[in-house]
Amino acid sequence: MKMKYVFHIDEVIRMINNGAILALAGSESLLSKLPKGKWVGGTTPYFMGDDGGVHTNELIFVNDLSDHTVDFLIKSYSDHTISAIADDEFTNGYTLLIIPAFSTLHTSFAENAPQYKDIFNNPLFGWISGIDQKEISVVTPKVFNGMTGEVSDSMAVALHVKLEDGKTAHLDILNPFVKGSGDRISFPKTGFKVKDAIINGESKNFADYLIENSIDIKLPLVADYYGAMINIGFQNIDYENKEVNVYAPVFKNIEYAMAAPVTNYIAVFEASLKEKNIHPVFSCNCLLNYIYAELEGKKTGNIKGPITFGEIAYQLLNRTLVYLTIE
């Protein structure tokens, strides 16, 4: 039977009232009308839905996690408590985390998560909630704690899940990008705002470098983080301040390169899906991939989920598909 993921609000209300354990994505206007229950949610009008990529404020994307959950905890975290998130995990389970974009917590998690205590003990994954592109700087992204009814643009919300004995959660990523053959780039500081860079050993203003070399910033920076290719997506070049704004922090003394061009995102993506035979219980993908690969109305195999302002797989990622499977 074909699984359905995108629902009208009245259908979601029935699921909540029937006690389902849900992870939701949708507009603030819809999520704010839902009753209290066993759910967490984040704002975004973009999904990979039942019929492909969709941009809507009239529907809610639903991951029903009830079938494999034997116990759960829903909890909100502040900038001061997020570093202890692993303390609340179940021994055999996973944690789904949603953080509002542009918040202080978004920044601190991005820069510090790999150093959190026991962060790699259990799968920790999730996404950065967002808004319609047209509403940036007008409204703020939100997260929802369905148990308490709390709505926040500064706190994170997590759903900790315990799995039954004999089942195990596996977290993985699909990244269509690899390092190109061009200049090797590193940075003297960690952060989302970049002024200085070291290009092939020579210090240079990064904005000047991108402009003078006509670099296509629709492609991300790519680095090898301990065997995994990790992307840094570009937000914009601030010409006045000669700064480059990025959607995930560059890290000090890591070697990056511009990604090699991807001529057909969907073909690369589908080849990876077929090779790995992926059937996830959760997945999410990046808004920049949605835009630049023109995914609206297009399908990406059996991968469905929210389109995000950042992806979480133990740490903040960009331009990457994150997925969880249960075996």
MIZA-133532 format. One record per residue (C-alpha): residue number from 0; residue in one letter; x, y, z. Coordinates in Angstrom, 2 decimals, padded with zeros to 5 digits. Each point is the difference from the previous one (the first is absolute). Example, Ala and Ser with C-alpha at 12.3 -4.5 7.8 and 13.67 -1.06 7.14 Angstrom:
<recs>
+-----+---------+---------+---------+---------+
| num | residuo |       u |       v |       w |
+-----+---------+---------+---------+---------+
|   0 |       a |  012.30 | -004.50 |  007.80 |
|   1 |       s |  001.37 |  003.44 | -000.66 |
+-----+---------+---------+---------+---------+
</recs>
This chain:
<recs>
+-----+---------+---------+---------+---------+
| num | residuo |       u |       v |       w |
+-----+---------+---------+---------+---------+
|   0 |       m |  000.00 |  000.00 |  000.00 |
|   1 |       k |  001.29 |  003.46 | -000.90 |
|   2 |       m |  000.97 |  002.01 |  003.07 |
|   3 |       k | -001.53 |  003.47 |  000.35 |
|   4 |       y |  001.98 |  002.84 |  001.55 |
|   5 |       v | -001.82 |  003.25 | -000.80 |
|   6 |       f | -003.32 |  000.73 |  001.69 |
|   7 |       h | -002.66 |  002.65 |  000.53 |
|   8 |       i | -000.21 |  001.44 |  003.51 |
|   9 |       d | -003.18 | -001.85 |  000.97 |
|  10 |       e |  001.72 | -003.32 | -000.76 |
|  11 |       v |  002.99 |  000.96 |  002.16 |
|  12 |       i | -002.27 |  001.04 |  002.87 |
|  13 |       r | -001.61 | -003.46 | -000.10 |
|  14 |       m |  003.43 | -001.68 |  000.14 |
|  15 |       i |  001.01 |  002.11 |  003.01 |
|  16 |       n | -003.28 | -000.67 |  001.81 |
|  17 |       n |  000.46 | -003.74 | -000.66 |
|  18 |       g |  003.37 |  000.10 |  001.82 |
|  19 |       a |  002.39 | -000.30 | -002.94 |
|  20 |       i |  003.66 |  000.99 |  000.51 |
|  21 |       l |  000.73 |  002.51 | -002.76 |
|  22 |       a |  002.69 |  002.22 | -001.46 |
|  23 |       l | -001.65 |  002.80 | -001.97 |
|  24 |       a |  001.04 |  002.70 | -002.46 |
|  25 |       g | -002.22 |  002.79 | -001.29 |
|  26 |       s | -000.85 |  003.67 |  000.16 |
|  27 |       e | -000.23 |  001.77 |  003.35 |
|  28 |       s | -003.68 |  000.78 | -000.64 |
|  29 |       l | -000.83 | -003.71 | -000.33 |
|  30 |       l |  002.22 | -001.40 |  002.76 |
|  31 |       s | -001.29 |  002.59 |  002.48 |
|  32 |       k | -003.54 | -001.36 | -000.44 |
|  33 |       l |  000.89 | -003.56 |  001.05 |
|  34 |       p | -001.00 | -001.39 |  003.42 |
|  35 |       k |  002.49 | -001.12 |  002.62 |
|  36 |       g |  001.26 | -003.54 | -000.39 |
|  37 |       k |  002.95 | -002.24 | -000.74 |
|  38 |       w |  001.56 |  002.08 | -002.73 |
|  39 |       v |  002.82 |  002.37 | -000.88 |
|  40 |       g |  000.06 |  002.34 | -002.95 |
|  41 |       g |  001.85 |  002.67 | -001.91 |
|  42 |       t | -000.95 |  002.63 | -002.56 |
|  43 |       t |  000.63 | -000.36 | -003.72 |
|  44 |       p | -002.29 |  000.29 | -003.04 |
|  45 |       y |  002.31 | -002.26 | -002.07 |
|  46 |       f | -000.15 | -003.82 | -000.09 |
|  47 |       m |  000.87 | -002.98 | -002.11 |
|  48 |       g | -003.55 | -001.35 |  000.18 |
|  49 |       d | -002.09 | -002.85 | -001.34 |
|  50 |       d |  000.06 |  001.41 | -003.54 |
|  51 |       g |  003.45 |  001.60 |  000.04 |
|  52 |       g |  001.32 |  003.39 |  001.04 |
|  53 |       v | -002.70 |  002.38 |  001.23 |
|  54 |       h | -000.23 |  003.54 |  001.36 |
|  55 |       t | -003.20 |  000.41 |  002.02 |
|  56 |       n | -001.48 |  001.69 |  003.05 |
|  57 |       e | -003.12 | -002.19 | -000.12 |
|  58 |       l |  001.43 | -003.43 |  000.87 |
|  59 |       i |  002.06 | -001.62 |  002.78 |
|  60 |       f |  002.78 | -002.52 | -000.51 |
|  61 |       v | -000.31 | -002.89 |  002.47 |
|  62 |       n |  002.49 | -002.62 |  001.17 |
|  63 |       d | -002.02 | -002.46 |  002.10 |
|  64 |       l |  002.57 | -001.65 |  002.28 |
|  65 |       s | -002.49 | -001.94 |  002.13 |
|  66 |       d |  000.59 | -003.52 | -001.34 |
|  67 |       h |  003.60 | -000.41 |  001.12 |
|  68 |       t | -000.18 |  002.11 |  003.20 |
|  69 |       v | -000.33 | -001.74 |  003.37 |
|  70 |       d |  000.73 |  003.09 |  002.09 |
|  71 |       f |  000.72 |  003.66 | -000.71 |
|  72 |       l |  000.89 |  003.34 |  001.52 |
|  73 |       i | -000.73 |  003.42 | -001.49 |
|  74 |       k |  002.12 |  002.79 |  001.45 |
|  75 |       s |  000.98 |  003.58 | -000.84 |
|  76 |       y |  003.59 |  001.25 |  000.26 |
|  77 |       s |  001.52 |  003.43 |  000.34 |
|  78 |       d |  003.41 |  001.24 | -001.04 |
|  79 |       h |  001.15 | -000.84 |  003.55 |
|  80 |       t | -001.38 | -003.57 |  000.17 |
|  81 |       i |  000.43 | -001.36 | -003.55 |
|  82 |       s |  003.53 | -001.26 |  000.66 |
|  83 |       a | -001.43 | -002.61 |  002.42 |
|  84 |       i | -002.57 | -001.34 | -002.48 |
|  85 |       a |  001.62 | -003.47 | -000.02 |
|  86 |       d | -000.85 | -000.37 |  003.71 |
|  87 |       d | -003.67 | -000.38 | -000.95 |
|  88 |       e |  000.49 | -002.66 | -002.69 |
|  89 |       f | -001.23 | -003.56 |  000.37 |
|  90 |       t |  002.63 | -002.75 | -000.09 |
|  91 |       n | -001.47 | -001.53 | -003.17 |
|  92 |       g | -001.62 |  002.72 | -002.04 |
|  93 |       y |  000.50 |  003.32 | -001.76 |
|  94 |       t | -000.61 |  003.72 |  000.42 |
|  95 |       l | -001.77 |  002.23 | -002.52 |
|  96 |       l |  001.00 |  003.65 |  000.57 |
|  97 |       i | -001.54 |  003.14 | -001.54 |
|  98 |       i |  001.68 |  003.41 |  000.41 |
|  99 |       p | -001.37 |  003.35 | -001.26 |
| 100 |       a |  002.12 |  001.65 | -002.69 |
| 101 |       f |  001.81 |  003.27 |  000.73 |
| 102 |       s | -000.20 | -000.52 |  003.79 |
| 103 |       t |  002.93 |  000.24 |  002.38 |
| 104 |       l | -000.49 | -003.71 |  000.65 |
| 105 |       h |  000.33 | -000.70 | -003.75 |
| 106 |       t |  003.42 |  001.67 |  000.04 |
| 107 |       s |  001.26 | -001.58 |  003.22 |
| 108 |       f | -001.11 | -003.50 | -000.99 |
| 109 |       a |  001.64 |  000.35 | -003.41 |
| 110 |       e |  003.32 |  001.08 |  001.47 |
| 111 |       n |  000.13 | -002.26 |  003.07 |
| 112 |       a | -002.09 | -003.17 | -000.46 |
| 113 |       p |  002.93 | -002.33 | -000.83 |
| 114 |       q |  001.40 |  000.77 |  003.47 |
| 115 |       y | -003.21 | -000.78 |  001.92 |
| 116 |       k |  000.30 | -002.81 |  002.54 |
| 117 |       d | -000.95 | -003.44 | -001.41 |
| 118 |       i | -001.41 |  001.63 | -003.16 |
| 119 |       f |  000.87 | -003.02 | -002.17 |
| 120 |       n | -001.41 | -002.71 |  002.32 |
| 121 |       n | -003.39 | -000.22 | -001.75 |
| 122 |       p | -001.30 |  001.35 | -003.31 |
| 123 |       l | -000.69 |  003.73 |  000.39 |
| 124 |       f | -001.59 |  001.50 | -003.07 |
| 125 |       g | -002.55 |  002.57 | -001.08 |
| 126 |       w | -000.29 |  003.34 | -001.69 |
| 127 |       i |  000.05 |  003.76 |  000.21 |
| 128 |       s | -003.50 |  001.44 | -000.30 |
| 129 |       g | -000.52 |  002.73 | -002.56 |
| 130 |       i | -002.50 |  002.29 | -001.70 |
| 131 |       d | -001.08 |  001.00 | -003.46 |
| 132 |       q |  002.92 |  001.72 | -001.73 |
| 133 |       k | -002.18 |  003.07 | -000.51 |
| 134 |       e | -000.46 |  000.30 |  003.78 |
| 135 |       i |  003.66 |  000.05 |  001.02 |
| 136 |       s |  000.58 |  002.98 |  002.34 |
| 137 |       v | -003.80 |  000.38 |  000.35 |
| 138 |       v | -000.89 | -003.00 |  002.20 |
| 139 |       t |  002.15 | -002.44 |  001.93 |
| 140 |       p |  000.14 | -003.79 | -000.39 |
| 141 |       k | -001.63 | -001.91 |  002.85 |
| 142 |       v |  000.07 | -003.36 |  001.76 |
| 143 |       f | -002.93 | -001.61 |  001.82 |
| 144 |       n | -000.06 | -002.16 |  003.12 |
| 145 |       g | -003.32 | -001.80 | -000.39 |
| 146 |       m |  000.04 | -001.36 |  003.55 |
| 147 |       t |  000.09 |  003.44 |  001.62 |
| 148 |       g | -001.42 |  002.13 | -002.80 |
| 149 |       e |  003.16 |  002.13 |  000.07 |
| 150 |       v |  000.93 |  001.86 | -003.20 |
| 151 |       s |  003.48 |  001.53 | -000.23 |
| 152 |       d |  002.37 |  001.77 | -002.37 |
| 153 |       s |  002.92 | -000.38 |  002.44 |
| 154 |       m | -000.33 | -003.47 |  001.60 |
| 155 |       a |  000.55 | -003.40 | -001.60 |
| 156 |       v | -002.39 | -002.93 |  000.38 |
| 157 |       a |  001.00 | -003.66 |  000.02 |
| 158 |       l | -001.88 | -003.28 | -000.26 |
| 159 |       h |  001.97 | -002.76 |  001.73 |
| 160 |       v | -001.17 | -003.46 | -001.11 |
| 161 |       k |  000.59 | -003.39 |  001.59 |
| 162 |       l | -000.04 | -002.97 | -002.39 |
| 163 |       e | -001.13 | -003.50 |  000.85 |
| 164 |       d |  002.67 | -002.65 |  000.56 |
| 165 |       g |  001.31 | -001.41 | -003.26 |
| 166 |       k | -000.39 |  003.24 | -001.93 |
| 167 |       t |  002.80 |  002.49 | -000.67 |
| 168 |       a |  000.02 |  003.50 | -001.47 |
| 169 |       h |  002.55 |  000.89 | -002.69 |
| 170 |       l |  000.76 |  003.58 | -001.03 |
| 171 |       d |  001.62 |  000.86 | -003.32 |
| 172 |       i |  000.29 |  002.76 | -002.61 |
| 173 |       l | -000.07 |  000.32 | -003.77 |
| 174 |       n |  002.25 |  002.73 | -001.39 |
| 175 |       p |  000.09 |  000.51 | -003.79 |
| 176 |       f |  003.00 |  002.32 |  000.28 |
| 177 |       v |  003.71 | -000.78 |  000.05 |
| 178 |       k |  003.03 |  002.24 |  000.15 |
| 179 |       g |  000.93 |  001.60 | -003.30 |
| 180 |       s |  003.54 |  000.16 | -001.32 |
| 181 |       g |  000.42 |  003.72 |  000.61 |
| 182 |       d |  001.62 |  002.07 |  002.76 |
| 183 |       r |  000.42 | -001.33 |  003.53 |
| 184 |       i | -001.65 |  002.34 |  002.50 |
| 185 |       s |  000.21 |  000.24 |  003.79 |
| 186 |       f | -001.11 |  002.57 |  002.54 |
| 187 |       p |  001.67 |  001.53 |  003.06 |
| 188 |       k | -003.30 |  000.22 |  001.93 |
| 189 |       t | -003.10 | -002.15 |  000.52 |
| 190 |       g | -003.29 |  001.70 | -000.83 |
| 191 |       f | -002.95 |  000.87 | -002.25 |
| 192 |       k |  001.53 |  003.31 | -001.13 |
| 193 |       v |  003.25 | -000.30 | -001.91 |
| 194 |       k |  002.43 |  002.82 | -000.74 |
| 195 |       d |  003.43 | -001.58 | -000.28 |
| 196 |       a |  001.01 | -003.21 | -001.73 |
| 197 |       i |  003.24 | -001.78 | -000.79 |
| 198 |       i |  000.04 | -000.90 | -003.69 |
| 199 |       n |  002.73 | -002.51 | -000.90 |
| 200 |       g |  001.98 |  001.27 |  002.99 |
| 201 |       e | -000.51 |  003.72 | -000.75 |
| 202 |       s | -002.19 |  002.26 |  002.17 |
| 203 |       k | -002.76 |  001.81 | -001.92 |
| 204 |       n | -003.38 |  001.64 |  000.54 |
| 205 |       f | -002.49 | -002.76 | -000.79 |
| 206 |       a | -002.61 |  002.26 | -001.61 |
| 207 |       d |  002.66 |  001.44 | -002.32 |
| 208 |       y |  001.16 | -003.50 | -000.89 |
| 209 |       l | -003.50 | -001.15 | -000.95 |
| 210 |       i | -000.70 |  003.13 | -002.06 |
| 211 |       e |  003.34 |  000.19 | -001.79 |
| 212 |       n | -000.15 | -003.67 | -000.98 |
| 213 |       s | -003.70 |  000.02 | -000.98 |
| 214 |       i | -000.69 | -002.88 |  002.38 |
| 215 |       d | -003.49 | -001.50 | -000.34 |
| 216 |       i | -001.35 |  000.15 |  003.56 |
| 217 |       k | -002.93 | -002.20 | -000.96 |
| 218 |       l |  002.56 | -002.73 |  000.65 |
| 219 |       p |  001.08 | -000.59 |  003.61 |
| 220 |       l |  003.37 | -000.23 |  001.64 |
| 221 |       v |  000.86 | -003.63 |  000.78 |
| 222 |       a |  002.34 | -001.43 |  002.64 |
| 223 |       d |  000.89 | -003.49 |  001.18 |
| 224 |       y | -001.07 | -000.20 |  003.67 |
| 225 |       y |  001.55 | -003.27 |  001.19 |
| 226 |       g | -001.06 | -001.95 | -003.09 |
| 227 |       a | -003.36 |  001.71 | -000.70 |
| 228 |       m | -000.35 |  002.69 | -002.67 |
| 229 |       i | -001.66 |  003.00 |  001.66 |
| 230 |       n | -001.36 |  003.05 | -001.86 |
| 231 |       i | -000.16 |  003.69 |  000.83 |
| 232 |       g | -002.72 |  001.82 | -001.95 |
| 233 |       f |  000.35 |  003.68 | -000.86 |
| 234 |       q | -002.65 |  002.48 |  001.12 |
| 235 |       n |  001.40 |  003.11 | -001.71 |
| 236 |       i |  002.96 |  002.29 | -000.51 |
| 237 |       d | -000.19 |  003.21 |  002.00 |
| 238 |       y |  001.73 |  002.33 | -002.44 |
| 239 |       e | -000.07 |  003.04 |  002.30 |
| 240 |       n |  001.69 | -001.74 |  002.94 |
| 241 |       k |  002.06 | -002.39 | -002.14 |
| 242 |       e | -001.43 | -002.96 |  001.89 |
| 243 |       v | -001.40 | -003.34 | -001.10 |
| 244 |       n | -003.02 | -001.41 |  001.85 |
| 245 |       v | -000.41 | -003.79 |  000.08 |
| 246 |       y | -002.79 | -002.32 |  001.20 |
| 247 |       a |  002.26 | -002.19 |  002.12 |
| 248 |       p |  003.20 |  001.10 |  001.70 |
| 249 |       v |  003.37 | -000.47 | -001.60 |
| 250 |       f |  002.39 | -001.56 |  002.49 |
| 251 |       k |  003.45 |  001.30 |  000.79 |
| 252 |       n |  002.91 | -001.82 | -001.66 |
| 253 |       i | -002.19 | -002.44 | -001.98 |
| 254 |       e |  000.91 | -000.24 | -003.70 |
| 255 |       y | -002.88 |  000.77 | -002.36 |
| 256 |       a | -000.43 |  000.20 | -003.76 |
| 257 |       m | -002.83 |  001.13 | -002.23 |
| 258 |       a | -002.21 | -002.92 | -000.99 |
| 259 |       a |  000.24 | -001.54 | -003.42 |
| 260 |       p | -003.06 |  000.89 | -002.11 |
| 261 |       v | -002.93 | -002.44 |  000.05 |
| 262 |       t | -001.62 | -000.10 | -003.43 |
| 263 |       n | -003.06 | -002.04 |  000.99 |
| 264 |       y | -000.82 |  000.04 |  003.71 |
| 265 |       i | -002.97 | -002.38 | -000.32 |
| 266 |       a |  002.00 | -002.60 | -001.96 |
| 267 |       v |  002.85 |  000.03 |  002.53 |
| 268 |       f | -002.48 | -000.18 |  002.84 |
| 269 |       e | -002.02 | -002.88 | -001.46 |
| 270 |       a |  003.16 | -001.98 | -000.75 |
| 271 |       s |  000.99 |  000.26 |  003.67 |
| 272 |       l | -003.50 | -001.00 |  001.13 |
| 273 |       k |  000.00 | -003.05 | -002.24 |
| 274 |       e |  003.47 | -001.08 |  001.08 |
| 275 |       k | -000.83 |  000.25 |  003.71 |
| 276 |       n | -003.66 | -001.19 | -000.25 |
| 277 |       i | -001.11 |  002.62 |  002.51 |
| 278 |       h | -003.41 | -000.17 |  001.71 |
| 279 |       p |  000.15 |  002.67 |  002.71 |
| 280 |       v | -002.35 |  000.74 |  002.88 |
| 281 |       f |  001.18 |  003.62 | -000.11 |
| 282 |       s |  001.86 |  002.17 | -002.48 |
| 283 |       c |  000.57 |  003.67 | -000.72 |
| 284 |       n |  001.75 |  001.96 | -002.72 |
| 285 |       c |  001.39 |  003.50 | -000.42 |
| 286 |       l | -001.93 |  002.99 | -001.37 |
| 287 |       l |  002.96 |  000.91 | -002.24 |
| 288 |       n | -000.12 | -003.44 | -001.61 |
| 289 |       y | -003.76 |  000.45 | -000.47 |
| 290 |       i |  000.53 |  003.37 | -001.70 |
| 291 |       y |  003.11 | -000.61 | -002.09 |
| 292 |       a | -001.04 | -003.51 | -001.12 |
| 293 |       e | -003.54 |  001.30 | -000.71 |
| 294 |       l | -001.62 | -002.79 |  002.02 |
| 295 |       e | -003.50 |  001.49 |  000.14 |
| 296 |       g | -002.29 | -002.55 | -001.66 |
| 297 |       k |  002.83 | -002.54 | -000.31 |
| 298 |       k |  000.45 | -003.23 |  001.95 |
| 299 |       t |  003.17 | -001.24 |  001.67 |
| 300 |       g | -000.71 | -003.70 |  000.23 |
| 301 |       n | -001.72 | -001.07 |  003.22 |
| 302 |       i |  001.67 |  002.78 |  001.97 |
| 303 |       k | -002.60 |  002.37 |  001.47 |
| 304 |       g |  000.36 |  002.60 |  002.72 |
| 305 |       p |  000.26 |  003.67 |  000.92 |
| 306 |       i |  002.17 |  002.34 | -002.04 |
| 307 |       t |  002.14 |  001.82 |  002.52 |
| 308 |       f |  002.24 |  002.94 |  000.83 |
| 309 |       g |  002.60 | -002.51 |  001.18 |
| 310 |       e |  000.23 | -003.70 |  000.73 |
| 311 |       i |  001.16 | -001.68 |  003.19 |
| 312 |       a |  002.03 | -003.22 |  000.13 |
| 313 |       y |  001.75 |  000.37 |  003.37 |
| 314 |       q |  001.02 |  003.49 | -001.20 |
| 315 |       l | -001.37 |  002.62 | -002.37 |
| 316 |       l |  000.26 | -000.86 | -003.70 |
| 317 |       n | -000.83 |  001.79 | -003.26 |
| 318 |       r | -000.96 | -001.10 | -003.50 |
| 319 |       t | -000.35 | -003.57 |  001.31 |
| 320 |       l | -002.75 | -002.57 |  000.31 |
| 321 |       v | -000.21 | -001.54 |  003.48 |
| 322 |       y | -001.93 | -003.21 |  000.58 |
| 323 |       l | -000.74 | -002.52 |  002.75 |
| 324 |       t | -000.79 | -003.66 | -000.46 |
| 325 |       i | -001.19 | -002.59 |  002.55 |
| 326 |       e |  001.29 | -003.55 | -000.33 |
+-----+---------+---------+---------+---------+
</recs>
